């Protein structure tokens, strides 16, 4: 028979094992945090939805009993080290212990506290619903991906473990002491802790009315700095006297906070009313008058669409401007879910709408000045770093301000549109599924290359280098449906998207955009649309190209192999390019037999080669002939009769080449009236593509209006 171990010896050995494990994990704490492990690692794994059960309905589990997934369980732990976070995209990491003194690494993604590491401050007690217990570089870690699965437990909560109660027990603080601690946290930038302190002060239910108002006013300030504008505005109003009572000068702090919070939430009319109320107390307040002027400018923008584009171009990353959508509305689109429809007639070049991004992610500033070749084939985003940051920012913004959630959650996310139901709330906190947000971003994100808006066509640059690509989530623009023969052009300046009409649009017409450039050609374009957005384009161009029954990729590859280098001036080489392009045109035209009146993209590119080559050789008559052919192959029907230039935009696809062709025709035309009309058309298409008329003289300064 074997010897039985004495219970005390067993407990002693267990305690020793836990101590050794604790020492080892604490030692590994900083080392594990140095690994390149970002929020993007949560994309393809741990895709469990958030827990919708209350804490009381879950079974308590200890670290030693954890499995990879722990449905129906709750883990109670305390952070025992200083939290580590290597950067915004990295999880907050710490070491946690349970009620048995067992320990584990822990990583928390999508922290919504300010600063983010505050969620795992040393000594914080957490209840983790349905915790994940996964491997990170060979080490087991408790992982939290869904923010709503964690609740910070305060002393006095029913589930607060007795073993975590400090000895001797802390003396309960008064509301004044909480206020002092909150102010101290506010001064050093610990905004979430400051909010918690003022909340605890209010939780003591002070009988002094002025003290309650002061706590609300102070919490409003802390919440504003933490980006919690919903709370900031609500608290600021709670700190004000009852309706009908006289406002005092001390109430101006609260009014400023409420007004600024409303401004951040893009509620400009409410912000104006608040600042007008403030100025009724302090009519000569310089700061208040300045803020009111700024609010009035935003209201003017969102009601009229009249923007100061010079000021807009100065904001290369984040623009302080309003969204204008008054000329359009979202409606059901037959066969396409929902879409954007015109409420007015519009002409080519008119601003249809202008939208400020809900969230934006720009690459590091040093990359913006690094000019590499760009590609126009990647109209939408999808790169790892940019979308990862956008995902993080969107989740944090929604958790900080639940009032903003409904328009985002109503967007298409790959299966069906979400309902407009209110956000669920469990255990006193809202629940948002971070993976639903990711699906919404994946299907609606726009990618572009920022920092070039002051250059010709700089607001329409699209990068093939994901390290240089900016990405944005534009809620209203997300309702734009795709058509290869769309009726708009979009440009992005900073975090503002400008959408202009690329052809006349009648009231009630659906506004469409392009998800992919037509120059990709069939079947590649259809394959990409189906792979990413799960649909087949049914526009006239796609139908006609499919009917040609042609392998388009080899054709487009060959066409692109003949593109002209910017610096090619050698006459012999230019003549050779002309000969090659003309030979290729003869072959390609046979494949386009069913595209009468529609854009013939491969031929358009070949005509551009012929136009530019002849122009460089001084063969201006031939260059103009090919300019007219380029317009035709771009889908435009153009004619000149009795000094009148008529251009049919119906099937036209605007490009820089179209502007170049119209400008060349204007430059070479002897009839001044006709030349003027060609020039006006060139400027109209330039405005459509570029978003603004900025830098026209830089690109086409050789010709003035005649």
C-alpha positions, 0 to 999 in steps of 0.5 A: 500500500502506498503512503497517504499524504498528510492534508497539511503537507498537500496544502503546503506543496500546493502553496509552493507550486502556486508561489513558483508559478506566480514568480514565473508568471510575474517575471514573464509579464514584461517579456510577454508584452514585448511580443508583436501581438496586436488587436488584429490577432483577434480578427480570425479567432475568438469570434464568440459573441458577447455574453448577454447573461447577468453575473448572477446567472453565471457559474463561478470558475477558478483559474485552475479549472479554465478551459479554452472556452468557458460558456456559462461561467464567470471568473473573479480576479484581481490585477496584481502588477502594473499594466503594460500596453506597448501602443494603441493597437496592443492589448493591455496586459497584466497578471491576475490572481483568483481567490485561491492565489492562483495566477495567470497572464491576462490581455484585454483588447478594446479597452475603452478607459482613458488611458486604456491601461486603466482597465487593469490598474493594479488592485482592480477587481474584475468579473470576467464573463465566459473568459477565453483561455488561449495560447499567446506565444507558448503561454496560457493567457486569459483573453478578453475581446468583448469589452462588455464581458468585463465588469469592474467590481467595487468594494461593496458589490455583492460578488466582490470576493471577501479575500480581496477585501483589504485588511484592515477594511478601508474607511468609507470615504465621504463625498468631499473626499471622493471629489478631492480624489477625482480632481487629483486624477483629473489633473494628472490625466487619469480621466476614467479614474476621475469619472469613477471617483466622482461617480462614487461621490455621487453614490454617497447620496450627498444631501447638500444640493450644491455639492451634488451639482459640483460633483455632476459638473466635475464628472462632466469635465472628466467625462469630456476629456475621456471622450464620453460626450454623452455622459458629459452633456448629461452631467452638465445639465444635471449640474444646472439650476432647475428650469426657471431659476436664475443662472449664475456665472458659475454655471458657465463652466457646465454650459461650456462643457455641455455645448462642447460635448454637443459639438463633438457629437455633431449636434450643432443645433443643440450646441448653438442653443446651449451657447446662446444660453451661456451668452445670455449670462455673459454676453461679452464672453469672447470664448463663447462668441468665438465658439458660437461663430464656429457652430453657426459655420457648421450649421451653415455647412450642413444645411446649404452644402456651402464649404470654405474649400480653401480651409478644408484643404488646409486640414490634411488629416482631421477636418472641423466641418459638418456633414451635408446630406440634405439633397439625398435620402436613403431608401430601399433599392430594388435588388440591392438592399438600401441605397441613396437617392437624389431629392433634387435634379443635379448637373455634372460637377454639383456637390451631392453630399459631403460627409465627415468620417465616423472614424478615420485611420491615417498611417504614421505622418512620416509615411505621407511624404514618401511618394511611391507609385500609386494604383487606382485599382484598390478603391476600398480599404482592407489592409491589416494595419489601417483596418485594425486601427479603424476597428479599435477606434470605432469600438472605443467611440461607440462604447464611449458614446452609445448615442452614436451606435444606432446609425453604425449598427444599422449598416450592412455587415455581410448577411442582412441589415441590423434592426434599429433596436436599442442596444442591449444592456446587461449588468448596467453596461451596454453590449456591442459585439466587436465582431459585428463592428468588424464585419460592418467595417469590412463591407463599408470601409473606404481606402485612400492615400491622404496628404495629397489633397493640395495637388492636382487629383491628390484627393482621389489617390488610392494606394496599393501600399497598405503601409501608406493607406488611410481608411475611413468609415463613412456611415452615409456613404456606406449606403451607396450601391455599386455600378461600373457606370455610376453617376458620381465621383468621390474624393477625400480630403482629410476625413471629409468625403466629397461626392459630386455628380459625374453626369446629370441626375434627375430627382428620384434617381439612385446615386451610385459609386464604384467599388472597383475601377472599370479598368480591372476588366471582366472577369476580374471585376466581377470576381472581386465584387463577388469575393468581397461583397458577394454580388454580381454587378448587373450594369450595362457595361458588365453585361456587354463585356460578358457577352463579348465572351473574351478573356480580358485579363491578357488584353488589359495586361498587354495594353498596360505594357504599352503605357507611356513613361512620364519622361519619354520624349525620344521621337523614335521611341514615341513613333514605335509606341504609336505603331504598337498602339495602332496595331493593338487597337486593330486587334482589340476593336474586334473584341468590343463588337457589342459595346456600341456607345459604352466605355471600351476601357482597353481602347480608351487607354490605347487612345490616350497613348496615341493622343499623348505621343502625337502631342509630344511629337508636335502632331497636334491634328492627330493628337486632337483626333485621338482626343476625340476618340478617347472621349468616345471610348470613355463613353461620352458622345461629343459633337460640335455644330454651329460653334456649339459643343454638345457632350452626352454624359449618359455612359461616360466614365470620367478620368484624368485622361478625359480632362486631358483630352478636353483641355487639349481640344481647347488648346488647339481649337481655333474657334475661340467660342468652341475652345471656351466650351471645351475648356469649361467641360474640362474644368467641370470634369476636373471639379467632379474628379478632384472634389474642388477646383484647387490646383487646376492652374498647377496641372493646366496652367498653360491655357487661360479662359478666352 
